[in-house]
Amino acid sequence: KWIKFCYHFLNNGYQVRVYEAQKTASKYVTINKNGKSFKVRFSNHKPIKHRELNGDCDFFVGVTHTGVRTTDMAIAATEVFFK
């Protein structure tokens, strides 16, 4: 799912940076354009609750403490942020 997200933004002229966590399956994707950045977390497990609620990332994909979010929802949220 994170690859689909990256391709979408690469194909639309954004810079994409991926960080892969070493101890979990989480991927952190940062999208950059015009000096602004938006960070999305993709994971197969819930994030640490206080990190999610404190906005550690701009968007969380997967099962979270506040609901389930999809890659398509992440794409939409990222596009809204950059408009």
KELUM-483636 format. One record per residue (C-alpha): residue number from 1; residue in three letters; x, y, z. Coordinates in pm, whole numbers, plus 50000, padded with zeros to 5 digits. Each point is the difference from the previous one (the first is absolute). Example, Ala and Ser with C-alpha at 12.3 -4.5 7.8 and 13.67 -1.06 7.14 Angstrom:
(node 1,ALA,(51230,49550,50780))
(node 2,SER,(50137,50344,49934))
***
This chain:
(node 1,LYS,(50000,50000,50000))
(node 2,TRP,(50278,50246,50079))
(node 3,ILE,(50152,49939,49657))
(node 4,LYS,(49674,50103,49830))
(node 5,PHE,(50006,50317,50211))
(node 6,CYS,(50362,50077,49902))
(node 7,TYR,(49940,49941,49630))
(node 8,HIS,(49698,50229,50003))
(node 9,PHE,(50201,50292,50134))
(node 10,LEU,(50317,49930,49803))
(node 11,ASN,(49793,50000,49681))
(node 12,ASN,(49853,50336,50096))
(node 13,GLY,(50328,50185,50055))
(node 14,TYR,(50046,49967,50375))
(node 15,GLN,(50314,49895,50184))
(node 16,VAL,(49955,49679,50195))
(node 17,ARG,(50215,49879,50287))
(node 18,VAL,(49949,49659,50165))
(node 19,TYR,(50124,49889,50340))
(node 20,GLU,(49961,49633,50089))
(node 21,ALA,(49990,49920,50371))
(node 22,GLN,(50258,49742,50100))
(node 23,LYS,(49805,49821,50272))
(node 24,THR,(49649,50005,49847))
(node 25,ALA,(49837,49984,49659))
(node 26,SER,(49920,50373,50009))
(node 27,LYS,(50088,50231,49712))
(node 28,TYR,(50007,50377,50040))
(node 29,VAL,(49951,50189,49674))
(node 30,THR,(50066,50373,49986))
(node 31,ILE,(49866,50193,49704))
(node 32,ASN,(50169,50332,49920))
(node 33,LYS,(49914,50279,49759))
(node 34,ASN,(50057,50376,50003))
(node 35,GLY,(50159,49996,50346))
(node 36,LYS,(49708,49816,50163))
(node 37,SER,(50001,49641,50124))
(node 38,PHE,(49739,49743,50103))
(node 39,LYS,(50091,49680,50185))
(node 40,VAL,(49794,49679,49969))
(node 41,ARG,(50049,49682,50202))
(node 42,PHE,(49915,49661,49847))
(node 43,SER,(49993,49707,50240))
(node 44,ASN,(49845,49663,50074))
(node 45,HIS,(49962,50082,50371))
(node 46,LYS,(49853,50282,50208))
(node 47,PRO,(50229,50294,50072))
(node 48,ILE,(50097,50093,50353))
(node 49,LYS,(49685,50174,50120))
(node 50,HIS,(50154,50322,50134))
(node 51,ARG,(50210,50040,49683))
(node 52,GLU,(49691,49967,49781))
(node 53,LEU,(49794,50241,50210))
(node 54,ASN,(50287,50252,50018))
(node 55,GLY,(50035,50008,49620))
(node 56,ASP,(50331,49813,49966))
(node 57,CYS,(49905,49963,49632))
(node 58,ASP,(49758,50204,49794))
(node 59,PHE,(49807,49689,49898))
(node 60,PHE,(49993,49635,50108))
(node 61,VAL,(49906,49717,49761))
(node 62,GLY,(49872,49675,50145))
(node 63,VAL,(49826,49919,50328))
(node 64,THR,(50044,50288,50244))
(node 65,HIS,(49856,50093,50339))
(node 66,THR,(49756,50235,49827))
(node 67,GLY,(49888,49777,49712))
(node 68,VAL,(50114,49825,49684))
(node 69,ARG,(50153,50207,49720))
(node 70,THR,(50084,49895,49646))
(node 71,THR,(50263,50094,49746))
(node 72,ASP,(49737,50180,49792))
(node 73,MET,(49907,50208,50305))
(node 74,ALA,(50369,50085,50047))
(node 75,ILE,(50030,50111,49637))
(node 76,ALA,(49693,50222,50038))
(node 77,ALA,(50124,50152,50329))
(node 78,THR,(50344,50069,49853))
(node 79,GLU,(49853,50166,49692))
(node 80,VAL,(49778,50222,50218))
(node 81,PHE,(50305,50099,50208))
(node 82,PHE,(50195,50115,49693))
(node 83,LYS,(49713,50200,49845))
***
